[in-house]
Amino acid sequence: MAGPFIELQGAADARPLAALRIGIAAVLLAQAFAFSPSLFLFFGEHGIVQAPIASVLVPSALPRVTWLVKLFAPYAGERTVLLCCFCLYVGALHLLLAGYRTRTAAIVAWLMHLSLKTTGTASAYGVFEFATIALFYCSVFPVGAALSIDAMSSKRDASFEAKLGLRVVQLHLCIVYLSSGIEKIRGEQWRNGEAIWRAVMRPRFAAFDLSWLAAHPLIPLLACWSTVVVELGYAVFIWPQRTRRMWALATIGLHLGIGIFLGLWSFAAVMIVLNAAAFLVPAGRRREPLGQPEMGPHLREQLVQV
């Protein structure tokens, strides 16, 4: 008869997904804090892009905050409803970060994030898409099976679901980088180095004065080809143990460069969290029950023979 476990059976396997949960919640909380002073400017009915214009930019079936504004119009104003939605979103992210009522918190955070993204679609970019995807995965997979408040009171073995969820995230990243690499290599600007030059020289994104690169065209050319190589090779070299860490760190370095030189820190942080959780966080080994020594290879071989 098995004795008490040092660690829940599924906890070790769920650590990568737990890292995904904690990382995404932390990044989105920081992002929410950053744009909270401009909440009504980005998502309000009379913001930068007014609601009637924003509504035609996205499919009509996607949820949006304006639905709730109309629903509660007899009881509260547009600003009050928007503020309540934002507070609900931030509250759900806090619960997700702590891993309390994890699945419910993830679903609420996912729906509110999607609604805010749809409402402010004119100012949304890639980070919102990947954050929405990550929150959806948090809603479906057992991200609260380890390193969470829920895991302290649950004895359910979620190792199979955790392994399945991790594999889905890994395959998704491979598809993302492979398709991005193929798209880049087909473009002449990525082959001649012009793409990096254009990116760092755009006033909207330029964090530093890199005009001196005009006298050193080899640097943006190497940067372009390094990006293409990392993305095209991701689906191949991220799987073998010998090259996994090197390729994951190269990809993280790529996103750090995006954050530093283009100022797209939210996007860089989300992608770093996804890569680190998928390929760098060890799942660990399942612990044996207390009082029962771990089986060695000779004992396992004898049991097989019997």
C-alpha positions in Angstrom: 0.0 0.0 0.0 1.4 3.4 -1.0 2.3 5.8 1.7 1.8 9.6 1.6 3.4 11.3 -1.3 6.1 14.0 -0.9 4.7 15.7 -4.0 1.4 15.3 -5.9 1.8 12.8 -8.8 0.9 15.3 -11.5 2.7 18.2 -10.0 6.1 17.5 -11.6 4.6 17.1 -15.1 2.5 20.3 -14.7 5.4 22.6 -13.9 5.9 23.9 -17.4 2.2 24.8 -17.7 2.4 26.3 -14.2 5.3 28.5 -15.4 3.1 29.5 -18.4 0.3 30.5 -16.1 2.4 32.5 -13.8 4.4 34.2 -16.5 1.4 35.2 -18.7 -0.6 36.5 -15.7 2.4 38.5 -14.5 3.1 40.0 -17.9 -0.6 40.9 -18.5 -0.9 42.5 -15.1 2.1 44.7 -15.9 0.6 45.5 -19.2 -2.8 46.4 -17.6 -1.1 48.6 -15.1 0.8 50.4 -18.0 -2.3 51.2 -20.0 -4.8 51.8 -17.1 -4.3 55.6 -17.2 -5.4 55.6 -20.9 -8.2 53.0 -20.4 -11.0 55.2 -21.8 -8.8 56.6 -24.5 -8.2 53.1 -25.9 -11.4 51.3 -25.1 -14.0 54.1 -24.5 -16.8 54.8 -26.9 -15.4 58.2 -27.7 -11.7 57.2 -27.6 -9.1 57.5 -30.3 -11.1 55.2 -32.5 -14.8 55.6 -31.8 -17.0 52.5 -31.2 -18.9 52.5 -34.5 -15.7 52.5 -36.5 -14.0 49.9 -34.3 -17.0 47.6 -34.6 -16.7 47.2 -38.3 -13.0 46.2 -38.1 -13.7 42.9 -36.4 -16.1 40.0 -37.0 -19.5 40.6 -35.5 -19.5 37.3 -33.5 -16.5 38.2 -31.3 -17.4 39.5 -27.8 -16.8 43.2 -27.0 -17.2 45.5 -24.1 -19.8 47.5 -26.0 -22.2 44.6 -25.6 -22.1 45.0 -21.8 -22.3 48.8 -22.1 -25.6 48.4 -24.0 -26.8 45.7 -21.6 -26.3 47.8 -18.5 -27.1 51.1 -20.1 -30.3 51.6 -18.0 -28.3 51.1 -14.8 -24.8 52.5 -15.4 -22.9 54.7 -17.8 -20.3 53.6 -20.3 -17.3 54.6 -18.2 -18.6 52.7 -15.2 -19.2 49.5 -17.1 -15.8 49.7 -18.8 -14.1 50.3 -15.5 -15.9 47.3 -13.9 -14.9 45.1 -16.9 -11.3 46.2 -16.5 -11.4 45.5 -12.7 -12.9 42.1 -13.4 -10.1 41.4 -15.9 -7.4 42.5 -13.4 -9.0 40.5 -10.6 -9.1 37.3 -12.7 -5.4 37.8 -13.6 -4.5 38.0 -9.9 -6.4 34.8 -9.2 -4.7 33.1 -12.2 -1.3 34.2 -10.9 -2.0 32.7 -7.5 -3.6 29.6 -9.0 -6.9 29.9 -7.0 -10.0 28.7 -8.8 -7.6 28.5 -11.7 -9.8 27.4 -14.5 -12.6 29.8 -13.7 -10.1 32.7 -13.4 -8.5 31.7 -16.7 -11.8 31.6 -18.5 -12.9 35.0 -17.1 -9.5 36.5 -17.9 -9.6 35.1 -21.5 -13.1 36.4 -22.2 -12.4 39.8 -20.8 -9.0 40.1 -22.6 -10.7 39.1 -25.9 -13.5 41.6 -25.3 -11.0 44.4 -24.6 -8.9 43.4 -27.6 -11.9 43.4 -29.9 -13.2 46.7 -28.6 -9.8 48.4 -29.0 -8.8 46.5 -32.1 -7.4 49.6 -33.9 -4.6 49.8 -31.3 -4.1 46.1 -30.9 -1.1 44.2 -32.3 0.6 40.8 -32.1 1.0 40.7 -28.4 -2.8 40.7 -27.9 -3.2 37.7 -30.2 -0.6 35.6 -28.5 -1.8 36.6 -25.0 -5.3 35.6 -26.0 -4.0 32.2 -27.2 -2.0 31.7 -24.0 -5.1 32.6 -21.8 -7.1 30.1 -23.9 -4.6 27.4 -23.2 -4.8 28.3 -19.5 -8.5 27.8 -19.7 -8.3 24.4 -21.2 -5.2 22.7 -19.8 -4.4 22.0 -16.1 -2.1 25.0 -15.5 -3.1 25.0 -11.8 -2.0 21.5 -11.1 1.4 22.7 -9.8 2.7 25.8 -8.0 -0.8 27.0 -7.1 -3.2 27.3 -4.3 -5.5 24.8 -6.0 -2.7 22.2 -6.1 -2.5 22.2 -2.3 -6.0 20.8 -1.9 -6.2 18.6 -4.9 -4.9 15.0 -5.3 -6.0 14.5 -8.8 -3.3 13.1 -11.1 -3.3 15.6 -14.1 0.0 14.3 -15.6 -1.6 13.1 -18.8 -3.5 16.4 -19.5 -0.4 18.4 -18.5 1.8 16.4 -21.0 -0.8 16.8 -23.7 -1.1 20.5 -23.0 2.6 21.0 -23.1 2.9 19.2 -26.4 0.2 21.3 -27.9 2.0 24.5 -26.9 5.3 23.2 -28.2 3.8 22.3 -31.6 2.0 25.6 -31.8 5.2 27.5 -31.3 7.0 25.4 -34.0 4.2 26.2 -36.4 4.4 29.9 -35.5 8.1 30.2 -36.0 8.2 28.0 -39.1 5.5 30.0 -40.9 7.1 33.3 -39.8 10.5 32.2 -41.1 9.1 31.0 -44.4 7.3 34.3 -44.8 10.5 36.3 -44.1 12.7 34.3 -46.4 10.3 34.9 -49.2 10.6 38.7 -48.8 13.5 40.5 -50.5 13.8 43.0 -47.6 14.8 40.2 -45.2 17.3 38.8 -47.6 19.1 42.1 -48.2 18.9 43.4 -44.6 16.5 46.2 -45.3 13.8 44.9 -43.0 15.8 45.5 -39.8 17.0 48.9 -41.0 13.4 49.9 -41.7 12.2 48.6 -38.3 14.8 50.4 -36.2 14.6 53.7 -38.1 10.8 54.0 -37.8 10.1 56.9 -35.4 7.2 55.0 -33.8 9.4 52.1 -32.7 13.0 53.5 -32.6 14.2 53.4 -29.1 17.8 54.4 -30.0 19.5 56.5 -32.7 20.8 53.7 -35.0 21.3 55.9 -38.1 25.0 54.9 -38.0 23.9 51.5 -39.3 23.8 53.2 -42.8 27.6 53.1 -42.8 27.6 49.4 -41.7 25.1 47.6 -43.8 26.6 44.2 -42.9 25.1 44.5 -39.4 21.4 44.7 -40.4 22.1 42.1 -43.0 23.5 39.6 -40.4 20.6 40.5 -38.0 18.0 39.7 -40.7 19.6 36.4 -41.7 20.1 35.4 -38.0 16.4 36.0 -37.4 15.4 33.9 -40.4 17.8 31.1 -39.4 16.5 31.0 -35.8 12.9 30.9 -37.0 13.3 28.4 -39.8 15.5 26.1 -37.6 13.2 26.3 -34.6 10.9 23.4 -35.5 14.0 21.2 -36.1 16.6 22.1 -33.4 14.2 22.8 -30.5 13.4 19.1 -30.1 16.9 17.4 -29.6 18.2 17.7 -26.1 21.6 18.7 -27.4 20.3 21.8 -29.3 17.1 22.6 -27.3 18.5 24.9 -24.8 20.8 26.7 -27.3 17.9 27.3 -29.7 15.4 28.3 -27.0 18.0 30.9 -25.7 18.6 32.1 -29.2 14.9 32.7 -29.7 14.6 34.4 -26.3 17.5 36.6 -27.3 15.7 37.5 -30.5 12.7 38.7 -28.5 14.9 40.5 -26.1 16.3 42.4 -29.1 12.7 43.3 -30.1 12.0 44.6 -26.7 15.2 46.6 -26.4 15.5 48.1 -29.9 11.8 48.4 -30.8 10.3 49.0 -27.4 7.8 46.2 -27.8 8.3 44.9 -24.3 4.8 43.3 -23.9 5.2 41.3 -27.0 8.7 40.3 -26.2 7.7 39.2 -22.6 4.8 37.1 -23.8 6.9 35.3 -26.3 9.7 34.7 -23.8 7.2 33.3 -21.3 5.8 30.9 -24.0 9.3 29.7 -25.0 10.7 29.3 -21.5 7.6 27.4 -20.3 7.5 25.2 -23.4 11.1 24.2 -23.6 13.2 25.4 -20.7 11.2 24.7 -17.6 12.0 21.0 -16.6 9.0 18.9 -15.9 10.9 17.1 -13.1 10.6 13.5 -11.9 7.6 12.0 -10.2 8.4 11.4 -6.6 8.1 8.0 -4.9 5.9 7.6 -1.8 7.5 8.2 1.6 9.0 5.0 3.1 9.3 3.3 -0.3 12.8 3.6 -2.0 12.9 4.6 -5.6 13.3 1.5 -7.8 16.7 1.1 -9.4 17.2 -0.3 -12.9 18.1 -3.8 -11.6 14.9 -4.0 -9.6 12.8 -2.8 -12.6 14.5 -5.5 -14.8 13.7 -8.2 -12.3 10.1 -7.1 -12.1 9.8 -7.2 -15.9 11.3 -10.7 -16.0 8.8 -11.9 -13.4 
